[in-house]
Amino acid sequence: MVRASEQEQESYRSRLFNFKWRNNDNNTGKHAKSLSVETGLDEASTTASQEVDQPLTIIHPNKGPSLSRSAANEAALAAAQAREKQLLADIENMKERFSKLLLGEDNSGGGKGVSSALALSNAITNLAASVFGEQRRLEPMPAERRARWRKEIDWLLSVTDYVVEFAPSQQKNKDGTNMEIMTTRQRTDLHMNIPALRKLDAMLIDCLENFKDQSEFSYVSKDSPDSDKRNDDKWWIPTVKVPPDGLSDTSRRFLQYQKDCVNQVLKAAMAINAQVLFEMEIPESYIDSLPKNGRASLGDQMYKNITVDFFEPDQFLSTMDMSSEHKIVDLKNRIEASIVIWKRKMVQKDNKSAAPWGSGVSLEKREVFEERAETILLILKQRYPGLSQSSLDISKIQFNKDVGQAVLESYSRILESLAYTVLSRIDDVLQADRAVNKRSIPLESEEESFVGSMTLSDFMGWDFDQAELELKKDASDDHQLLKEKLSVVTTKKTSYLETLGGVKSPTARH
């Protein structure tokens, strides 16, 4: 019996060695299991001589009941399962999004959907509307919405990685000779503007994040009894509440700094959007809808005011009814239509084309009228940066077939809209602060940087200081003074409407 017991113990120890080696070779996470099993088996070996009649039983780790996991392993497993579940959900969501893009928003599959460019533009616009909505407060975005925006905008922008162009490149052969070959790279406009728009996007979200710890102002719901009824066009925006003695100087400087930063984002987004719209072709449907001449587009009174000998843009706008956004957009539509007509007539006259667009107005006068109309458009744009899109812009977006231009236009447009909204919310706080302190500070002393407070010379890059000095030298000659002033106002400048004439001829009119 004693010999049998000793043989059984030797066999037992060899099996224990193999068991420990396998556990240590698999992973370090099972080290605690091997220690516990070893301790238990050592205790069993000390009592084996006393209980020789009871054979020892070794439980194989793969065949027996599983050992209890530690809390850390349980948490890691749960996190891995959550990530896998989220990844599967993201894949399904991405498949749904791109299937709608491929179908052109026509789920019937009948081929009646919109173009890929318009579908992608609508997808970016709808995503921004659902994530940002109406930004009514100066507060950070919720983490869930911010993560969703980052993820889904990356999906939609990933399309631009495959919009490429051919470019020459040098290739070195095995024999040491160089050979020029053509390689593909991302299209130049996308390579330049997509990273810039991403940076503007991050700057806007960071600006909202900076208001996380502010405590000097708060918002009162419009349904609250403490809320002051707003009589302006922002009646749905919560009322800003500031301390009785107003904001501190630190908070006021902080708000002004944030306003300056967001204003730079707004101007950059506006410039990119204007450039993209400028490069889009004018669709034939818009050209066919134009009247016969610029007078018919503007109307007799407006045409008379814009074709006077001494034209003053501010005086022209003072005679216009701009009491509502609808009337301002209508004025913008009329002026843009007249610019298109005049540019096309100048191009056709240079090309000696025929007659349906012919008129008695000389080429030089028509060019002057077109420059004046562009000046009015620039003034409207800098005075009303949040204005709705014109008929020309909507028509270009609707009939555009270039996917790259569609992405740039929609992305810059939503960033422009968000930046303007954030600026408006900052202005609400500053206005509440001024109202509490009953201050009446002139606009110049506030160092305003908002686009609406810019002068026409700032917006167009003109230097009026030098022009004024020159005008003072000739102040004795009133006629010469007016002539020089007119030349300053209507100086030819490049704008996003510069090449409106480079389109196909319209159909003949009878």
C-alpha positions as CSV (number, residue, x, y, z in Angstrom):
1,M,0.0,0.0,0.0
2,V,2.9,2.4,0.9
3,R,4.6,1.7,-2.4
4,A,1.3,2.3,-4.3
5,S,0.8,5.5,-2.5
6,E,4.4,6.7,-3.3
7,Q,3.9,5.9,-7.0
8,E,0.6,7.7,-7.0
9,Q,2.2,10.8,-5.5
10,E,5.0,10.8,-8.1
11,S,2.4,10.5,-10.9
12,Y,0.4,13.3,-9.2
13,R,3.4,15.7,-9.1
14,S,4.3,15.1,-12.7
15,R,0.7,15.9,-13.7
16,L,0.8,19.0,-11.5
17,F,4.0,20.2,-13.3
18,N,2.4,19.8,-16.7
19,F,-0.7,21.6,-15.5
20,K,1.3,24.6,-14.2
21,W,3.4,24.8,-17.4
22,R,0.3,25.0,-19.6
23,N,-1.3,27.7,-17.5
24,N,1.8,29.9,-17.5
25,D,2.3,29.4,-21.3
26,N,-1.2,30.5,-22.2
27,N,-1.4,33.9,-20.5
28,T,-0.5,35.7,-17.4
29,G,-4.1,36.4,-16.6
30,K,-4.4,32.7,-15.4
31,H,-1.5,32.9,-13.0
32,A,-3.7,33.3,-10.0
33,K,-5.6,30.2,-11.0
34,S,-2.4,28.0,-11.1
35,L,-1.4,29.3,-7.7
36,S,-4.7,28.4,-6.1
37,V,-4.7,25.0,-7.7
38,E,-1.0,24.4,-6.6
39,T,-1.8,25.4,-3.1
40,G,-4.8,23.1,-3.0
41,L,-2.9,20.2,-4.5
42,D,0.0,20.6,-2.0
43,E,-2.4,20.4,0.9
44,A,-3.9,17.3,-0.7
45,S,-0.5,15.7,-1.0
46,T,0.2,16.1,2.7
47,T,-2.9,14.2,3.5
48,A,-2.5,11.6,0.8
49,S,-0.7,9.3,3.1
50,Q,-3.5,9.5,5.6
51,E,-6.2,8.9,3.0
52,V,-4.6,6.5,0.7
53,D,-7.9,4.7,0.0
54,Q,-9.4,7.9,-1.5
55,P,-7.8,8.6,-5.0
56,L,-7.0,12.2,-6.0
57,T,-9.1,13.8,-8.7
58,I,-7.5,16.3,-11.1
59,I,-10.0,18.6,-12.9
60,H,-8.9,19.5,-16.4
61,P,-9.3,23.3,-17.0
62,N,-11.1,22.8,-20.3
63,K,-13.4,20.0,-19.2
64,G,-14.3,20.9,-15.7
65,P,-16.4,23.9,-14.4
66,S,-14.8,27.3,-15.2
67,L,-13.0,29.2,-12.5
68,S,-14.4,32.5,-11.4
69,R,-13.1,35.5,-13.3
70,S,-11.7,38.6,-11.6
71,A,-13.6,41.9,-11.6
72,A,-11.0,43.4,-14.0
73,N,-11.5,40.6,-16.5
74,E,-15.2,41.0,-16.3
75,A,-15.0,44.7,-16.9
76,A,-12.6,44.2,-19.8
77,L,-14.9,41.6,-21.4
78,A,-17.9,43.8,-21.0
79,A,-16.1,46.8,-22.6
80,A,-15.0,44.6,-25.5
81,Q,-18.5,43.4,-26.0
82,A,-19.9,47.0,-25.9
83,R,-17.3,48.1,-28.5
84,E,-18.1,45.2,-30.8
85,K,-21.8,46.0,-30.5
86,Q,-21.2,49.6,-31.2
87,L,-19.0,48.8,-34.2
88,L,-21.7,46.5,-35.7
89,A,-24.3,49.3,-35.2
90,D,-22.0,51.8,-36.9
91,I,-21.5,49.5,-39.8
92,E,-25.2,49.0,-40.3
93,N,-25.7,52.8,-40.0
94,M,-22.9,53.5,-42.6
95,K,-24.4,50.9,-44.9
96,E,-27.8,52.6,-44.7
97,R,-26.3,56.0,-45.4
98,F,-24.2,55.0,-48.4
99,S,-27.0,52.9,-49.9
100,K,-29.2,56.1,-49.8
101,L,-26.5,58.0,-51.6
102,L,-26.1,55.3,-54.2
103,L,-29.9,55.2,-54.8
104,G,-30.0,59.0,-55.1
105,E,-32.6,59.2,-52.3
106,D,-35.0,57.0,-54.4
107,N,-35.6,53.9,-52.3
108,S,-37.8,52.4,-55.0
109,G,-34.7,51.8,-57.1
110,G,-36.4,53.1,-60.2
111,G,-33.6,55.4,-61.2
112,K,-35.7,58.6,-60.5
113,G,-33.4,59.8,-57.7
114,V,-31.2,62.9,-57.6
115,S,-27.6,63.0,-58.7
116,S,-24.9,61.7,-56.4
117,A,-23.6,65.3,-55.9
118,L,-27.0,66.6,-54.7
119,A,-27.6,63.5,-52.6
120,L,-24.3,64.0,-50.8
121,S,-25.0,67.7,-50.3
122,N,-28.4,66.9,-48.8
123,A,-26.9,64.3,-46.5
124,I,-24.3,66.8,-45.1
125,T,-27.0,69.4,-44.7
126,N,-29.4,67.1,-42.9
127,L,-26.7,65.7,-40.7
128,A,-25.8,69.3,-39.5
129,A,-29.5,70.1,-39.0
130,S,-30.0,67.0,-36.8
131,V,-26.8,67.5,-34.8
132,F,-26.7,71.2,-34.3
133,G,-30.3,72.2,-34.7
134,E,-31.0,75.7,-33.5
135,Q,-28.1,76.6,-31.2
136,R,-30.0,78.6,-28.7
137,R,-27.4,78.8,-25.9
138,L,-23.7,79.3,-25.4
139,E,-22.9,75.9,-24.0
140,P,-20.9,72.9,-25.0
141,M,-22.3,70.2,-27.2
142,P,-23.3,67.0,-25.5
143,A,-20.5,64.4,-25.8
144,E,-22.9,62.0,-27.5
145,R,-23.9,64.5,-30.2
146,R,-20.3,65.6,-30.7
147,A,-19.1,62.1,-31.2
148,R,-21.9,61.4,-33.6
149,W,-21.0,64.5,-35.6
150,R,-17.3,63.6,-35.8
151,K,-18.1,60.0,-36.9
152,E,-20.8,60.7,-39.5
153,I,-19.1,63.7,-41.1
154,D,-16.0,61.6,-41.5
155,W,-18.1,59.0,-43.4
156,L,-19.4,61.6,-45.8
157,L,-16.1,63.4,-46.3
158,S,-14.4,60.1,-47.0
159,V,-15.8,60.2,-50.5
160,T,-13.5,63.0,-51.4
161,D,-10.4,60.8,-50.8
162,Y,-11.3,59.1,-54.0
163,V,-11.9,62.2,-56.1
164,V,-8.4,62.3,-57.8
165,E,-6.6,63.8,-60.7
166,F,-3.5,62.8,-62.7
167,A,-0.2,64.5,-61.9
168,P,3.3,63.9,-63.3
169,S,5.8,62.2,-61.0
170,Q,9.4,60.8,-61.2
171,Q,10.1,57.1,-60.9
172,K,13.5,55.7,-60.5
173,N,14.2,52.5,-62.4
174,K,16.4,49.6,-61.3
175,D,19.2,50.7,-63.7
176,G,19.3,54.2,-62.0
177,T,17.5,56.1,-64.8
178,N,14.5,58.4,-64.0
179,M,11.3,58.2,-65.9
180,E,8.3,60.5,-65.7
181,I,5.0,58.8,-65.0
182,M,1.4,59.9,-64.2
183,T,0.2,59.2,-60.7
184,T,-3.1,59.9,-59.0
185,R,-3.6,62.4,-56.2
186,Q,-6.5,64.1,-54.5
187,R,-8.0,66.9,-56.5
188,T,-6.3,70.2,-55.8
189,D,-9.4,72.2,-54.5
190,L,-10.3,69.3,-52.2
191,H,-6.7,68.9,-51.0
192,M,-6.6,72.6,-50.0
193,N,-10.1,73.2,-48.7
194,I,-11.1,70.0,-46.9
195,P,-8.4,70.3,-44.2
196,A,-9.1,74.0,-43.8
197,L,-12.8,73.3,-43.3
198,R,-12.0,70.6,-40.8
199,K,-10.0,73.1,-38.8
200,L,-12.8,75.6,-38.9
201,D,-15.1,72.9,-37.7
202,A,-12.9,72.1,-34.7
203,M,-12.5,75.8,-33.9
204,L,-16.3,76.3,-33.6
205,I,-16.8,73.3,-31.4
206,D,-13.8,74.3,-29.2
207,C,-15.4,77.8,-28.9
208,L,-18.6,76.2,-27.5
209,E,-16.5,74.1,-25.2
210,N,-14.9,77.2,-23.7
211,F,-18.3,78.2,-22.2
212,K,-18.3,75.0,-20.1
213,D,-17.3,76.7,-16.8
214,Q,-18.8,80.1,-17.2
215,S,-21.2,81.1,-14.4
216,E,-21.7,84.8,-14.8
217,F,-24.7,84.6,-17.2
218,S,-27.5,82.2,-17.5
219,Y,-30.7,81.6,-19.6
220,V,-34.3,81.9,-18.6
221,S,-36.8,79.9,-20.6
222,K,-39.3,81.8,-22.6
223,D,-42.1,80.0,-20.6
224,S,-40.7,81.1,-17.3
225,P,-42.5,83.9,-15.4
226,D,-39.1,85.7,-14.9
227,S,-38.5,85.8,-18.7
228,D,-38.8,89.1,-20.4
229,K,-41.0,88.9,-23.5
230,R,-38.8,89.6,-26.6
231,N,-40.3,91.8,-29.2
232,D,-37.7,91.2,-31.9
233,D,-37.4,88.4,-34.5
234,K,-35.7,86.1,-31.9
235,W,-38.8,85.5,-29.7
236,W,-38.0,81.7,-29.5
237,I,-34.5,82.3,-28.1
238,P,-34.2,82.0,-24.3
239,T,-33.6,85.3,-22.5
240,V,-30.1,86.0,-21.2
241,K,-29.8,86.8,-17.5
242,V,-26.7,88.6,-16.3
243,P,-25.7,89.8,-12.7
244,P,-27.4,93.0,-11.5
245,D,-24.1,95.0,-11.9
246,G,-23.4,93.4,-15.3
247,L,-20.6,91.1,-16.4
248,S,-17.1,91.4,-15.0
249,D,-14.3,92.9,-17.2
250,T,-12.7,89.5,-17.5
251,S,-15.9,87.9,-18.8
252,R,-16.5,90.8,-21.2
253,R,-13.0,90.5,-22.6
254,F,-13.4,86.7,-22.9
255,L,-16.7,87.1,-24.8
256,Q,-15.1,89.7,-27.1
257,Y,-12.2,87.3,-27.8
258,Q,-14.5,84.4,-28.6
259,K,-16.4,86.7,-30.9
260,D,-13.3,87.7,-32.8
261,C,-12.3,84.0,-33.2
262,V,-15.7,82.9,-34.5
263,N,-15.8,85.9,-36.8
264,Q,-12.6,84.7,-38.4
265,V,-14.2,81.3,-38.9
266,L,-17.3,83.0,-40.4
267,K,-15.3,85.0,-42.9
268,A,-13.2,82.0,-43.9
269,A,-16.2,79.8,-44.5
270,M,-17.9,82.5,-46.5
271,A,-14.9,82.9,-48.7
272,I,-14.7,79.2,-49.4
273,N,-18.4,79.0,-50.1
274,A,-18.4,82.0,-52.4
275,Q,-15.4,80.6,-54.3
276,V,-17.1,77.2,-54.8
277,L,-20.4,78.8,-56.0
278,F,-18.4,81.0,-58.3
279,E,-16.8,78.0,-60.0
280,M,-20.1,76.1,-60.5
281,E,-21.7,76.4,-63.9
282,I,-25.0,78.2,-64.3
283,P,-27.6,75.7,-65.3
284,E,-29.6,76.1,-68.5
285,S,-32.9,76.1,-66.7
286,Y,-31.9,79.3,-64.8
287,I,-30.7,80.9,-68.1
288,D,-34.0,80.1,-69.8
289,S,-36.0,81.7,-67.0
290,L,-34.2,85.1,-67.3
291,P,-36.0,88.0,-68.8
292,K,-34.9,89.6,-72.1
293,N,-32.8,92.4,-70.6
294,G,-31.6,94.0,-67.4
295,R,-34.3,96.6,-67.3
296,A,-37.0,93.9,-67.2
297,S,-35.2,92.1,-64.4
298,L,-34.7,95.2,-62.2
299,G,-37.8,97.1,-63.0
300,D,-38.0,100.7,-64.3
301,Q,-37.4,102.5,-61.1
302,M,-34.5,100.3,-59.9
303,Y,-32.9,100.4,-63.3
304,K,-33.1,104.2,-63.4
305,N,-31.5,104.4,-59.9
306,I,-28.6,102.1,-60.9
307,T,-27.9,103.8,-64.3
308,V,-27.7,107.4,-63.1
309,D,-24.6,109.4,-63.9
310,F,-23.4,109.7,-60.4
311,F,-24.1,106.5,-58.6
312,E,-23.9,106.1,-54.8
313,P,-24.5,102.5,-53.4
314,D,-25.7,103.7,-50.0
315,Q,-28.1,106.1,-51.5
316,F,-29.4,103.4,-53.9
317,L,-30.1,101.0,-51.0
318,S,-31.8,103.8,-49.0
319,T,-34.5,104.0,-51.7
320,M,-35.1,100.2,-51.6
321,D,-37.7,98.5,-49.3
322,M,-35.6,96.2,-47.1
323,S,-38.1,95.8,-44.2
324,S,-38.1,92.0,-44.3
325,E,-35.7,89.1,-45.3
326,H,-38.0,88.2,-48.2
327,K,-37.7,91.6,-49.8
328,I,-33.9,91.6,-49.4
329,V,-33.7,88.2,-51.0
330,D,-35.9,89.4,-53.9
331,L,-33.6,92.4,-54.4
332,K,-30.6,90.1,-54.5
333,N,-32.3,87.8,-57.0
334,R,-33.1,90.7,-59.3
335,I,-29.6,92.1,-59.2
336,E,-27.9,88.7,-59.8
337,A,-30.2,88.1,-62.7
338,S,-29.3,91.5,-64.3
339,I,-25.6,90.8,-63.8
340,V,-25.9,87.4,-65.6
341,I,-27.8,89.1,-68.5
342,W,-25.2,92.0,-68.8
343,K,-22.2,89.7,-68.6
344,R,-23.7,87.3,-71.2
345,K,-24.4,90.3,-73.5
346,M,-20.9,91.5,-73.2
347,V,-19.5,88.1,-74.0
348,Q,-21.8,87.6,-77.0
349,K,-20.9,91.1,-78.3
350,D,-17.2,90.3,-78.1
351,N,-17.8,87.1,-80.0
352,K,-20.0,88.9,-82.5
353,S,-22.9,86.6,-81.9
354,A,-26.3,87.3,-83.0
355,A,-29.1,89.2,-82.1
356,P,-31.8,88.0,-79.6
357,W,-29.9,89.7,-76.8
358,G,-28.9,92.9,-78.7
359,S,-29.9,96.3,-77.4
360,G,-29.0,99.9,-77.8
361,V,-26.8,100.1,-74.6
362,S,-23.1,100.4,-75.4
363,L,-20.6,97.8,-74.1
364,E,-18.9,100.4,-71.9
365,K,-22.1,101.4,-70.1
366,R,-23.2,97.8,-69.6
367,E,-19.8,97.1,-68.0
368,V,-20.3,100.0,-65.6
369,F,-23.8,98.9,-64.7
370,E,-22.6,95.4,-64.0
371,E,-19.8,96.7,-61.7
372,R,-22.4,98.8,-59.8
373,A,-24.6,95.8,-59.4
374,E,-21.7,93.7,-58.0
375,T,-21.0,96.5,-55.5
376,I,-24.6,96.4,-54.3
377,L,-24.3,92.6,-53.9
378,L,-21.2,92.9,-51.8
379,I,-22.9,95.5,-49.5
380,L,-25.9,93.2,-49.0
381,K,-23.6,90.3,-48.2
382,Q,-21.6,92.1,-45.6
383,R,-24.7,93.7,-44.0
384,Y,-26.8,90.5,-43.9
385,P,-24.4,87.6,-43.6
386,G,-27.1,85.2,-42.5
387,L,-29.3,85.9,-45.5
388,S,-31.0,83.0,-47.3
389,Q,-29.5,81.7,-50.6
390,S,-30.5,83.4,-53.8
391,S,-32.3,81.7,-56.7
392,L,-29.0,81.5,-58.6
393,D,-27.2,79.8,-55.8
394,I,-30.0,77.3,-55.3
395,S,-30.1,76.5,-59.0
396,K,-26.4,75.9,-59.1
397,I,-26.5,73.5,-56.1
398,Q,-29.5,71.7,-57.5
399,F,-28.1,71.0,-60.9
400,N,-24.5,70.6,-60.0
401,K,-22.9,67.3,-61.0
402,D,-19.5,67.7,-59.4
403,V,-19.3,65.6,-56.2
404,G,-16.2,67.5,-54.9
405,Q,-17.8,70.9,-55.3
406,A,-21.0,69.6,-53.7
407,V,-19.1,68.5,-50.6
408,L,-17.2,71.8,-50.3
409,E,-20.2,73.9,-50.8
410,S,-22.4,72.1,-48.3
411,Y,-19.7,71.7,-45.7
412,S,-18.7,75.4,-45.9
413,R,-22.3,76.5,-45.9
414,I,-23.2,74.7,-42.6
415,L,-20.1,76.0,-40.9
416,E,-21.0,79.5,-42.1
417,S,-24.5,79.1,-40.6
418,L,-23.2,77.7,-37.3
419,A,-20.6,80.4,-37.0
420,Y,-23.2,83.1,-37.6
421,T,-25.5,81.5,-35.0
422,V,-22.8,81.4,-32.4
423,L,-22.0,85.1,-33.1
424,S,-25.6,85.9,-32.6
425,R,-25.7,84.1,-29.2
426,I,-22.6,86.0,-28.1
427,D,-24.2,89.3,-29.2
428,D,-27.3,88.4,-27.1
429,V,-25.1,88.2,-24.0
430,L,-23.3,91.4,-24.7
431,Q,-26.6,93.1,-25.4
432,A,-28.0,92.0,-22.1
433,D,-24.9,93.2,-20.4
434,R,-25.3,96.7,-22.0
435,A,-29.0,96.8,-21.1
436,V,-28.3,96.1,-17.4
437,N,-25.6,98.7,-17.2
438,K,-27.6,101.1,-19.4
439,R,-24.5,101.8,-21.5
440,S,-24.7,103.5,-24.8
441,I,-21.3,102.8,-26.3
442,P,-20.6,103.7,-30.0
443,L,-19.9,100.9,-32.3
444,E,-16.4,102.0,-33.0
445,S,-15.4,102.0,-29.3
446,E,-16.5,98.4,-28.8
447,E,-13.9,97.2,-31.4
448,E,-16.6,95.2,-33.1
449,S,-15.4,92.5,-35.4
450,F,-18.7,91.2,-36.6
451,V,-19.2,91.0,-40.3
452,G,-22.2,93.3,-40.1
453,S,-20.1,96.1,-38.6
454,M,-17.4,96.0,-41.3
455,T,-17.3,98.7,-43.8
456,L,-17.4,98.1,-47.5
457,S,-13.7,99.0,-47.8
458,D,-12.8,96.4,-45.2
459,F,-14.9,93.7,-46.9
460,M,-13.5,94.4,-50.4
461,G,-9.9,95.3,-49.4
462,W,-10.1,98.9,-50.6
463,D,-7.9,101.6,-49.1
464,F,-10.0,104.7,-48.7
465,D,-7.5,106.7,-46.6
466,Q,-5.3,107.3,-49.6
467,A,-8.4,108.1,-51.8
468,E,-9.6,110.7,-49.3
469,L,-6.3,112.5,-49.3
470,E,-6.4,112.7,-53.0
471,L,-10.0,113.9,-53.0
472,K,-9.1,116.7,-50.5
473,K,-6.5,118.0,-52.9
474,D,-9.2,118.6,-55.6
475,A,-11.9,119.8,-53.2
476,S,-12.2,123.1,-55.1
477,D,-13.5,121.3,-58.2
478,D,-16.9,119.8,-57.2
479,H,-17.4,118.0,-60.5
480,Q,-13.9,116.4,-60.3
481,L,-14.6,115.4,-56.7
482,L,-17.8,113.5,-57.6
483,K,-16.1,111.9,-60.6
484,E,-13.2,110.5,-58.5
485,K,-15.6,109.3,-55.8
486,L,-17.6,107.4,-58.4
487,S,-14.4,105.8,-59.7
488,V,-13.5,104.6,-56.2
489,V,-16.9,103.1,-55.6
490,T,-17.1,101.2,-58.8
491,T,-13.5,100.1,-59.2
492,K,-13.4,96.7,-60.9
493,K,-12.8,93.9,-58.4
494,T,-12.9,90.1,-58.7
495,S,-15.9,88.5,-57.2
496,Y,-17.5,85.1,-57.2
497,L,-19.7,86.4,-60.2
498,E,-16.6,87.2,-62.3
499,T,-17.1,84.5,-65.0
500,L,-20.9,84.4,-65.2
501,G,-20.6,85.1,-68.9
502,G,-18.6,81.9,-69.7
503,V,-21.7,79.7,-70.2
504,K,-23.6,78.4,-73.1
505,S,-25.9,80.7,-75.2
506,P,-29.6,80.8,-74.2
507,T,-32.3,79.5,-76.5
508,A,-33.7,82.0,-79.0
509,R,-36.5,84.2,-77.8
510,H,-39.4,85.4,-80.0
